[in-house]
C-alpha cells in the first residue's frame, strides 16, 4: 500500500493512497502528485534508507512526501 502526503501547517494531509495493481487508485495518485508538482512542491521517497527527490510517482514506494522547497539565501 502506498501513500502520498503533503507536509503542511496541520502536520500533513493525505492526498492519495493506492495498492499496486489498483489502476484507478494509481491514476488518482499520479494526478495528485502531478498537481502538487505543478504547484511548486517537491516529492521525496525513501530509497535504500535515504530520501530521494522524485519527479515521477514511484508506485512501489510506501510513502511519498510532498513539501515546499527549502528557502535560503
N, CA, C and O atoms as a CHARMM CRD file, in Angstrom:
* protein
*
  292
    1    1 UNK  N      0.84700  -1.17600   0.00000 PROA 1      0.00000
    2    1 UNK  CA     0.00000   0.00000   0.00000 PROA 1      0.00000
    3    1 UNK  C      0.88900   1.23400   0.00000 PROA 1      0.00000
    4    1 UNK  O      1.78000   1.35100   0.84100 PROA 1      0.00000
    5    2 UNK  N      0.66200   2.14700  -0.92300 PROA 2      0.00000
    6    2 UNK  CA     1.41100   3.38800  -0.98600 PROA 2      0.00000
    7    2 UNK  C      0.55800   4.54700  -0.51000 PROA 2      0.00000
    8    2 UNK  O     -0.67200   4.50200  -0.54000 PROA 2      0.00000
    9    3 UNK  N      1.24800   5.58400  -0.07100 PROA 3      0.00000
   10    3 UNK  CA     0.54100   6.76900   0.42500 PROA 3      0.00000
   11    3 UNK  C      1.28500   8.01200  -0.02500 PROA 3      0.00000
   12    3 UNK  O      2.51200   8.06800   0.05300 PROA 3      0.00000
   13    4 UNK  N      0.54800   9.00800  -0.49600 PROA 4      0.00000
   14    4 UNK  CA     1.07500  10.30200  -0.90600 PROA 4      0.00000
   15    4 UNK  C      0.57500  11.33500   0.08300 PROA 4      0.00000
   16    4 UNK  O     -0.63200  11.49300   0.26900 PROA 4      0.00000
   17    5 UNK  N      1.51900  12.05100   0.72900 PROA 5      0.00000
   18    5 UNK  CA     1.12800  13.07400   1.69600 PROA 5      0.00000
   19    5 UNK  C      1.79400  14.40600   1.34900 PROA 5      0.00000
   20    5 UNK  O      2.81700  14.45600   0.66600 PROA 5      0.00000
   21    6 UNK  N      1.17700  15.48200   1.84500 PROA 6      0.00000
   22    6 UNK  CA     1.74600  16.82900   1.70600 PROA 6      0.00000
   23    6 UNK  C      2.01900  17.34800   3.11400 PROA 6      0.00000
   24    6 UNK  O      1.12600  17.34700   3.96200 PROA 6      0.00000
   25    7 UNK  N      3.24500  17.79100   3.36500 PROA 7      0.00000
   26    7 UNK  CA     3.55500  18.43500   4.63400 PROA 7      0.00000
   27    7 UNK  C      2.95800  19.83200   4.60900 PROA 7      0.00000
   28    7 UNK  O      3.15600  20.58400   3.65500 PROA 7      0.00000
   29    8 UNK  N      2.22800  20.17300   5.66100 PROA 8      0.00000
   30    8 UNK  CA     1.59200  21.48400   5.73000 PROA 8      0.00000
   31    8 UNK  C      1.44800  21.92300   7.18000 PROA 8      0.00000
   32    8 UNK  O      1.98500  21.28200   8.08300 PROA 8      0.00000
   33    9 UNK  N      0.74200  22.98900   7.39600 PROA 9      0.00000
   34    9 UNK  CA     0.62000  23.56400   8.74600 PROA 9      0.00000
   35    9 UNK  C     -0.07800  22.63400   9.73700 PROA 9      0.00000
   36    9 UNK  O      0.12000  22.75400  10.94700 PROA 9      0.00000
   37   10 UNK  N     -0.88800  21.71300   9.23200 PROA 10     0.00000
   38   10 UNK  CA    -1.57800  20.78400  10.13200 PROA 10     0.00000
   39   10 UNK  C     -0.68700  19.59600  10.50300 PROA 10     0.00000
   40   10 UNK  O     -1.08100  18.75400  11.31100 PROA 10     0.00000
   41   11 UNK  N      0.48500  19.52700   9.93000 PROA 11     0.00000
   42   11 UNK  CA     1.38400  18.39100  10.09600 PROA 11     0.00000
   43   11 UNK  C      1.53400  17.71900   8.74500 PROA 11     0.00000
   44   11 UNK  O      2.59000  17.79500   8.11700 PROA 11     0.00000
   45   12 UNK  N      0.46200  17.05200   8.29800 PROA 12     0.00000
   46   12 UNK  CA     0.42700  16.50900   6.94700 PROA 12     0.00000
   47   12 UNK  C     -1.02000  16.22600   6.53900 PROA 12     0.00000
   48   12 UNK  O     -1.90700  16.04000   7.37200 PROA 12     0.00000
   49   13 UNK  N     -1.21000  16.20300   5.23400 PROA 13     0.00000
   50   13 UNK  CA    -2.50700  15.88800   4.64900 PROA 13     0.00000
   51   13 UNK  C     -2.31000  14.72300   3.69300 PROA 13     0.00000
   52   13 UNK  O     -1.42300  14.76600   2.84000 PROA 13     0.00000
   53   14 UNK  N     -3.12300  13.68600   3.82100 PROA 14     0.00000
   54   14 UNK  CA    -3.05500  12.56200   2.89100 PROA 14     0.00000
   55   14 UNK  C     -3.74600  12.96600   1.59600 PROA 14     0.00000
   56   14 UNK  O     -4.91000  13.36800   1.59800 PROA 14     0.00000
   57   15 UNK  N     -3.01500  12.85400   0.49300 PROA 15     0.00000
   58   15 UNK  CA    -3.53700  13.22500  -0.81800 PROA 15     0.00000
   59   15 UNK  C     -4.08100  12.02100  -1.58300 PROA 15     0.00000
   60   15 UNK  O     -5.06300  12.13500  -2.31600 PROA 15     0.00000
   61   16 UNK  N     -3.43200  10.86000  -1.40800 PROA 16     0.00000
   62   16 UNK  CA    -3.86300   9.65700  -2.12500 PROA 16     0.00000
   63   16 UNK  C     -3.27000   8.42200  -1.45900 PROA 16     0.00000
   64   16 UNK  O     -2.22900   8.48200  -0.80500 PROA 16     0.00000
   65   17 UNK  N     -3.95500   7.31000  -1.64200 PROA 17     0.00000
   66   17 UNK  CA    -3.46800   6.00100  -1.22700 PROA 17     0.00000
   67   17 UNK  C     -3.74500   5.03400  -2.37000 PROA 17     0.00000
   68   17 UNK  O     -4.74600   5.17200  -3.07300 PROA 17     0.00000
   69   18 UNK  N     -2.86600   4.06200  -2.55800 PROA 18     0.00000
   70   18 UNK  CA    -3.05100   3.11100  -3.64100 PROA 18     0.00000
   71   18 UNK  C     -2.42900   1.76900  -3.27600 PROA 18     0.00000
   72   18 UNK  O     -1.53900   1.68100  -2.43000 PROA 18     0.00000
   73   19 UNK  N     -2.91600   0.75100  -3.92600 PROA 19     0.00000
   74   19 UNK  CA    -2.32000  -0.58400  -3.87400 PROA 19     0.00000
   75   19 UNK  C     -1.82700  -0.87500  -5.28400 PROA 19     0.00000
   76   19 UNK  O     -2.51700  -0.58700  -6.26200 PROA 19     0.00000
   77   20 UNK  N     -0.63200  -1.44700  -5.38500 PROA 20     0.00000
   78   20 UNK  CA    -0.08400  -1.77400  -6.69900 PROA 20     0.00000
   79   20 UNK  C     -1.07500  -2.68800  -7.42000 PROA 20     0.00000
   80   20 UNK  O     -1.52100  -3.69700  -6.87400 PROA 20     0.00000
   81   21 UNK  N     -1.40300  -2.31900  -8.63900 PROA 21     0.00000
   82   21 UNK  CA    -2.36000  -3.08700  -9.42300 PROA 21     0.00000
   83   21 UNK  C     -3.75600  -2.49600  -9.43600 PROA 21     0.00000
   84   21 UNK  O     -4.57000  -2.86900 -10.28100 PROA 21     0.00000
   85   22 UNK  N     -4.05700  -1.57800  -8.51600 PROA 22     0.00000
   86   22 UNK  CA    -5.35100  -0.89700  -8.49800 PROA 22     0.00000
   87   22 UNK  C     -5.22500   0.31000  -9.42200 PROA 22     0.00000
   88   22 UNK  O     -4.83100   1.39600  -8.99600 PROA 22     0.00000
   89   23 UNK  N     -5.56000   0.10600 -10.67700 PROA 23     0.00000
   90   23 UNK  CA    -5.32500   1.12200 -11.70100 PROA 23     0.00000
   91   23 UNK  C     -6.02800   2.44700 -11.41800 PROA 23     0.00000
   92   23 UNK  O     -5.45900   3.50900 -11.66800 PROA 23     0.00000
   93   24 UNK  N     -7.24600   2.40300 -10.90600 PROA 24     0.00000
   94   24 UNK  CA    -7.98400   3.64100 -10.62000 PROA 24     0.00000
   95   24 UNK  C     -7.28900   4.43000  -9.51200 PROA 24     0.00000
   96   24 UNK  O     -7.13400   5.64600  -9.61900 PROA 24     0.00000
   97   25 UNK  N     -6.87300   3.74300  -8.45500 PROA 25     0.00000
   98   25 UNK  CA    -6.19300   4.41500  -7.34900 PROA 25     0.00000
   99   25 UNK  C     -4.81900   4.92800  -7.78400 PROA 25     0.00000
  100   25 UNK  O     -4.40100   6.00800  -7.36400 PROA 25     0.00000
  101   26 UNK  N     -4.11700   4.16300  -8.62000 PROA 26     0.00000
  102   26 UNK  CA    -2.81800   4.60200  -9.13200 PROA 26     0.00000
  103   26 UNK  C     -2.97400   5.86100  -9.97900 PROA 26     0.00000
  104   26 UNK  O     -2.16800   6.78400  -9.86500 PROA 26     0.00000
  105   27 UNK  N     -3.99400   5.91000 -10.82300 PROA 27     0.00000
  106   27 UNK  CA    -4.23500   7.07800 -11.67100 PROA 27     0.00000
  107   27 UNK  C     -4.55500   8.30000 -10.81700 PROA 27     0.00000
  108   27 UNK  O     -4.07000   9.39600 -11.09700 PROA 27     0.00000
  109   28 UNK  N     -5.35800   8.12100  -9.79300 PROA 28     0.00000
  110   28 UNK  CA    -5.68800   9.22800  -8.88500 PROA 28     0.00000
  111   28 UNK  C     -4.43300   9.72900  -8.17500 PROA 28     0.00000
  112   28 UNK  O     -4.24100  10.93600  -8.03000 PROA 28     0.00000
  113   29 UNK  N     -3.59000   8.81800  -7.73900 PROA 29     0.00000
  114   29 UNK  CA    -2.35000   9.19200  -7.05400 PROA 29     0.00000
  115   29 UNK  C     -1.40700   9.93300  -7.99700 PROA 29     0.00000
  116   29 UNK  O     -0.79900  10.93200  -7.61300 PROA 29     0.00000
  117   30 UNK  N     -1.28400   9.44200  -9.23400 PROA 30     0.00000
  118   30 UNK  CA    -0.42500  10.13200 -10.21600 PROA 30     0.00000
  119   30 UNK  C     -0.93000  11.55200 -10.47300 PROA 30     0.00000
  120   30 UNK  O     -0.13600  12.49100 -10.54000 PROA 30     0.00000
  121   31 UNK  N     -2.23800  11.70800 -10.61600 PROA 31     0.00000
  122   31 UNK  CA    -2.81600  13.03200 -10.86400 PROA 31     0.00000
  123   31 UNK  C     -2.56500  13.96500  -9.68000 PROA 31     0.00000
  124   31 UNK  O     -2.22600  15.13200  -9.87500 PROA 31     0.00000
  125   32 UNK  N     -2.72900  13.46400  -8.46200 PROA 32     0.00000
  126   32 UNK  CA    -2.48400  14.27900  -7.27000 PROA 32     0.00000
  127   32 UNK  C     -1.01400  14.67500  -7.18500 PROA 32     0.00000
  128   32 UNK  O     -0.69400  15.81200  -6.83800 PROA 32     0.00000
  129   33 UNK  N     -0.12400  13.74500  -7.49900 PROA 33     0.00000
  130   33 UNK  CA     1.31300  14.01700  -7.48400 PROA 33     0.00000
  131   33 UNK  C      1.65300  15.11700  -8.48400 PROA 33     0.00000
  132   33 UNK  O      2.36400  16.06500  -8.15000 PROA 33     0.00000
  133   34 UNK  N      1.14900  14.99300  -9.70800 PROA 34     0.00000
  134   34 UNK  CA     1.40800  15.99100 -10.75200 PROA 34     0.00000
  135   34 UNK  C      0.86500  17.36400 -10.35900 PROA 34     0.00000
  136   34 UNK  O      1.51100  18.38200 -10.60700 PROA 34     0.00000
  137   35 UNK  N     -0.30600  17.39200  -9.75500 PROA 35     0.00000
  138   35 UNK  CA    -0.90200  18.66000  -9.32500 PROA 35     0.00000
  139   35 UNK  C     -0.01500  19.34800  -8.28200 PROA 35     0.00000
  140   35 UNK  O      0.16800  20.56500  -8.32500 PROA 35     0.00000
  141   36 UNK  N      0.52500  18.57700  -7.36100 PROA 36     0.00000
  142   36 UNK  CA     1.40500  19.14200  -6.34000 PROA 36     0.00000
  143   36 UNK  C      2.70600  19.64500  -6.96600 PROA 36     0.00000
  144   36 UNK  O      3.19700  20.70800  -6.58700 PROA 36     0.00000
  145   37 UNK  N      3.27100  18.89700  -7.91900 PROA 37     0.00000
  146   37 UNK  CA     4.47500  19.35700  -8.61100 PROA 37     0.00000
  147   37 UNK  C      4.20000  20.66900  -9.34700 PROA 37     0.00000
  148   37 UNK  O      5.00800  21.59700  -9.30000 PROA 37     0.00000
  149   38 UNK  N      3.05300  20.73500 -10.02600 PROA 38     0.00000
  150   38 UNK  CA     2.67900  21.94900 -10.75400 PROA 38     0.00000
  151   38 UNK  C      2.51000  23.13300  -9.81700 PROA 38     0.00000
  152   38 UNK  O      2.68900  24.27900 -10.22900 PROA 38     0.00000
  153   39 UNK  N      2.16800  22.87000  -8.55600 PROA 39     0.00000
  154   39 UNK  CA     2.01900  23.91200  -7.54800 PROA 39     0.00000
  155   39 UNK  C      3.33100  24.31400  -6.90100 PROA 39     0.00000
  156   39 UNK  O      3.34500  25.14900  -5.99700 PROA 39     0.00000
  157   40 UNK  N      4.44100  23.72800  -7.35300 PROA 40     0.00000
  158   40 UNK  CA     5.75000  24.12300  -6.85700 PROA 40     0.00000
  159   40 UNK  C      6.31300  23.26900  -5.73600 PROA 40     0.00000
  160   40 UNK  O      7.36300  23.59700  -5.18400 PROA 40     0.00000
  161   41 UNK  N      5.63300  22.17100  -5.38500 PROA 41     0.00000
  162   41 UNK  CA     6.14400  21.31200  -4.32200 PROA 41     0.00000
  163   41 UNK  C      7.14900  20.30600  -4.87900 PROA 41     0.00000
  164   41 UNK  O      7.21100  20.06400  -6.08400 PROA 41     0.00000
  165   42 UNK  N      7.92600  19.73200  -3.97500 PROA 42     0.00000
  166   42 UNK  CA     8.93800  18.74000  -4.31100 PROA 42     0.00000
  167   42 UNK  C      8.50400  17.40900  -3.71000 PROA 42     0.00000
  168   42 UNK  O      8.02400  17.36400  -2.57700 PROA 42     0.00000
  169   43 UNK  N      8.67200  16.32500  -4.46300 PROA 43     0.00000
  170   43 UNK  CA     8.35100  14.99500  -3.97100 PROA 43     0.00000
  171   43 UNK  C      9.59100  14.26800  -3.50200 PROA 43     0.00000
  172   43 UNK  O     10.64400  14.35400  -4.13400 PROA 43     0.00000
  173   44 UNK  N      9.47200  13.54700  -2.38800 PROA 44     0.00000
  174   44 UNK  CA    10.57400  12.73900  -1.86000 PROA 44     0.00000
  175   44 UNK  C     10.04400  11.36200  -1.49600 PROA 44     0.00000
  176   44 UNK  O      8.92000  11.21800  -1.01400 PROA 44     0.00000
  177   45 UNK  N     10.87100  10.35500  -1.73400 PROA 45     0.00000
  178   45 UNK  CA    10.53000   8.98500  -1.35500 PROA 45     0.00000
  179   45 UNK  C     11.75700   8.33700  -0.74500 PROA 45     0.00000
  180   45 UNK  O     12.88700   8.69000  -1.08500 PROA 45     0.00000
  181   46 UNK  N     11.54100   7.40000   0.14600 PROA 46     0.00000
  182   46 UNK  CA    12.63700   6.68800   0.78200 PROA 46     0.00000
  183   46 UNK  C     13.12000   5.57900  -0.14800 PROA 46     0.00000
  184   46 UNK  O     12.34000   4.74800  -0.61300 PROA 46     0.00000
  185   47 UNK  N     14.42000   5.59000  -0.40500 PROA 47     0.00000
  186   47 UNK  CA    15.04300   4.56400  -1.24800 PROA 47     0.00000
  187   47 UNK  C     16.29900   4.08300  -0.53900 PROA 47     0.00000
  188   47 UNK  O     17.20600   4.87200  -0.27800 PROA 47     0.00000
  189   48 UNK  N     16.35600   2.82200  -0.23300 PROA 48     0.00000
  190   48 UNK  CA    17.52500   2.23200   0.42500 PROA 48     0.00000
  191   48 UNK  C     17.92900   2.99500   1.67500 PROA 48     0.00000
  192   48 UNK  O     19.11700   3.18900   1.93300 PROA 48     0.00000
  193   49 UNK  N     16.93900   3.42900   2.45400 PROA 49     0.00000
  194   49 UNK  CA    17.19900   4.09000   3.73200 PROA 49     0.00000
  195   49 UNK  C     17.51600   5.57100   3.64200 PROA 49     0.00000
  196   49 UNK  O     17.79600   6.20300   4.66000 PROA 49     0.00000
  197   50 UNK  N     17.47700   6.13700   2.44100 PROA 50     0.00000
  198   50 UNK  CA    17.74700   7.57000   2.27400 PROA 50     0.00000
  199   50 UNK  C     16.63200   8.19900   1.45500 PROA 50     0.00000
  200   50 UNK  O     16.06600   7.56200   0.56700 PROA 50     0.00000
  201   51 UNK  N     16.32100   9.45400   1.75900 PROA 51     0.00000
  202   51 UNK  CA    15.29400  10.17100   0.99600 PROA 51     0.00000
  203   51 UNK  C     15.85800  10.58800  -0.35100 PROA 51     0.00000
  204   51 UNK  O     17.00600  11.02100  -0.45200 PROA 51     0.00000
  205   52 UNK  N     15.05200  10.45600  -1.36800 PROA 52     0.00000
  206   52 UNK  CA    15.45200  10.79200  -2.72700 PROA 52     0.00000
  207   52 UNK  C     14.36600  11.65000  -3.35900 PROA 52     0.00000
  208   52 UNK  O     13.18300  11.32900  -3.24700 PROA 52     0.00000
  209   53 UNK  N     14.75300  12.74000  -4.02200 PROA 53     0.00000
  210   53 UNK  CA    13.79300  13.57500  -4.73700 PROA 53     0.00000
  211   53 UNK  C     13.29500  12.78200  -5.94300 PROA 53     0.00000
  212   53 UNK  O     14.08800  12.19200  -6.67700 PROA 53     0.00000
  213   54 UNK  N     11.98400  12.77400  -6.13900 PROA 54     0.00000
  214   54 UNK  CA    11.38200  12.03900  -7.25500 PROA 54     0.00000
  215   54 UNK  C     10.58200  12.99900  -8.12400 PROA 54     0.00000
  216   54 UNK  O      9.92500  13.91000  -7.62100 PROA 54     0.00000
  217   55 UNK  N     10.64600  12.78600  -9.41900 PROA 55     0.00000
  218   55 UNK  CA     9.91700  13.62300 -10.36700 PROA 55     0.00000
  219   55 UNK  C      8.72100  12.88600 -10.96600 PROA 55     0.00000
  220   55 UNK  O      7.87100  13.48200 -11.62800 PROA 55     0.00000
  221   56 UNK  N      8.67600  11.58500 -10.72000 PROA 56     0.00000
  222   56 UNK  CA     7.53600  10.75200 -11.10800 PROA 56     0.00000
  223   56 UNK  C      7.13600   9.95700  -9.87700 PROA 56     0.00000
  224   56 UNK  O      7.98800   9.59300  -9.06700 PROA 56     0.00000
  225   57 UNK  N      5.86200   9.69000  -9.73400 PROA 57     0.00000
  226   57 UNK  CA     5.37500   8.96300  -8.57600 PROA 57     0.00000
  227   57 UNK  C      5.87600   7.51600  -8.60600 PROA 57     0.00000
  228   57 UNK  O      5.53500   6.76300  -9.51800 PROA 57     0.00000
  229   58 UNK  N      6.68000   7.12500  -7.61800 PROA 58     0.00000
  230   58 UNK  CA     7.13900   5.72800  -7.55900 PROA 58     0.00000
  231   58 UNK  C      6.05300   4.86000  -6.91800 PROA 58     0.00000
  232   58 UNK  O      5.88400   4.87800  -5.69800 PROA 58     0.00000
  233   59 UNK  N      5.33600   4.11900  -7.71400 PROA 59     0.00000
  234   59 UNK  CA     4.19700   3.35300  -7.21200 PROA 59     0.00000
  235   59 UNK  C      4.61000   2.23400  -6.26600 PROA 59     0.00000
  236   59 UNK  O      3.76700   1.69300  -5.55000 PROA 59     0.00000
  237   60 UNK  N      5.89400   1.87600  -6.24800 PROA 60     0.00000
  238   60 UNK  CA     6.36300   0.84300  -5.33700 PROA 60     0.00000
  239   60 UNK  C      6.77600   1.40000  -3.97300 PROA 60     0.00000
  240   60 UNK  O      7.12300   0.63400  -3.07400 PROA 60     0.00000
  241   61 UNK  N      6.74300   2.71800  -3.81300 PROA 61     0.00000
  242   61 UNK  CA     7.11500   3.34700  -2.53900 PROA 61     0.00000
  243   61 UNK  C      5.96100   3.25400  -1.54200 PROA 61     0.00000
  244   61 UNK  O      4.79300   3.35800  -1.91800 PROA 61     0.00000
  245   62 UNK  N      6.30000   3.05700  -0.27300 PROA 62     0.00000
  246   62 UNK  CA     5.27600   3.03200   0.77100 PROA 62     0.00000
  247   62 UNK  C      4.79400   4.43700   1.09700 PROA 62     0.00000
  248   62 UNK  O      3.61900   4.64000   1.40200 PROA 62     0.00000
  249   63 UNK  N      5.71100   5.41700   1.03100 PROA 63     0.00000
  250   63 UNK  CA     5.37000   6.78400   1.39100 PROA 63     0.00000
  251   63 UNK  C      6.09000   7.75800   0.46700 PROA 63     0.00000
  252   63 UNK  O      7.30200   7.66900   0.27200 PROA 63     0.00000
  253   64 UNK  N      5.32700   8.68400  -0.09500 PROA 64     0.00000
  254   64 UNK  CA     5.87900   9.77200  -0.89300 PROA 64     0.00000
  255   64 UNK  C      5.42600  11.06700  -0.22900 PROA 64     0.00000
  256   64 UNK  O      4.23700  11.26700   0.02200 PROA 64     0.00000
  257   65 UNK  N      6.38600  11.94000   0.05100 PROA 65     0.00000
  258   65 UNK  CA     6.11700  13.17400   0.77900 PROA 65     0.00000
  259   65 UNK  C      6.29700  14.36200  -0.15500 PROA 65     0.00000
  260   65 UNK  O      7.32400  14.49700  -0.81900 PROA 65     0.00000
  261   66 UNK  N      5.28300  15.22100  -0.19700 PROA 66     0.00000
  262   66 UNK  CA     5.36200  16.47400  -0.96700 PROA 66     0.00000
  263   66 UNK  C      5.63400  17.60400   0.02900 PROA 66     0.00000
  264   66 UNK  O      5.00700  17.67800   1.08600 PROA 66     0.00000
  265   67 UNK  N      6.57400  18.47800  -0.32400 PROA 67     0.00000
  266   67 UNK  CA     6.92100  19.59200   0.57000 PROA 67     0.00000
  267   67 UNK  C      7.35500  20.78400  -0.25700 PROA 67     0.00000
  268   67 UNK  O      7.69500  20.66200  -1.43400 PROA 67     0.00000
  269   68 UNK  N      7.33400  21.93900   0.38600 PROA 68     0.00000
  270   68 UNK  CA     7.81000  23.16400  -0.25500 PROA 68     0.00000
  271   68 UNK  C      9.33200  23.12500  -0.33900 PROA 68     0.00000
  272   68 UNK  O      9.97600  22.52100   0.51900 PROA 68     0.00000
  273   69 UNK  N      9.92100  23.75400  -1.35200 PROA 69     0.00000
  274   69 UNK  CA    11.37700  23.83000  -1.41600 PROA 69     0.00000
  275   69 UNK  C     11.93000  24.58100  -0.20100 PROA 69     0.00000
  276   69 UNK  O     11.27300  25.47100   0.34000 PROA 69     0.00000
  277   70 UNK  N     13.10900  24.22400   0.20900 PROA 70     0.00000
  278   70 UNK  CA    13.76000  24.91300   1.32200 PROA 70     0.00000
  279   70 UNK  C     14.25700  26.26400   0.83800 PROA 70     0.00000
  280   70 UNK  O     14.97000  26.36000  -0.16100 PROA 70     0.00000
  281   71 UNK  N     13.86400  27.31300   1.56800 PROA 71     0.00000
  282   71 UNK  CA    14.28800  28.67400   1.19800 PROA 71     0.00000
  283   71 UNK  C     15.64500  28.95400   1.82600 PROA 71     0.00000
  284   71 UNK  O     15.95500  28.47400   2.91600 PROA 71     0.00000
  285   72 UNK  N     16.40800  29.70200   1.15200 PROA 72     0.00000
  286   72 UNK  CA    17.73700  30.05300   1.68100 PROA 72     0.00000
  287   72 UNK  C     18.28700  31.24000   0.92700 PROA 72     0.00000
  288   72 UNK  O     17.66700  31.76400   0.00100 PROA 72     0.00000
  289   73 UNK  N     19.43700  31.63800   1.33800 PROA 73     0.00000
  290   73 UNK  CA    19.97300  32.79400   0.63900 PROA 73     0.00000
  291   73 UNK  C     21.41400  32.95700   0.76500 PROA 73     0.00000
  292   73 UNK  O     21.97900  33.90200   0.21500 PROA 73     0.00000
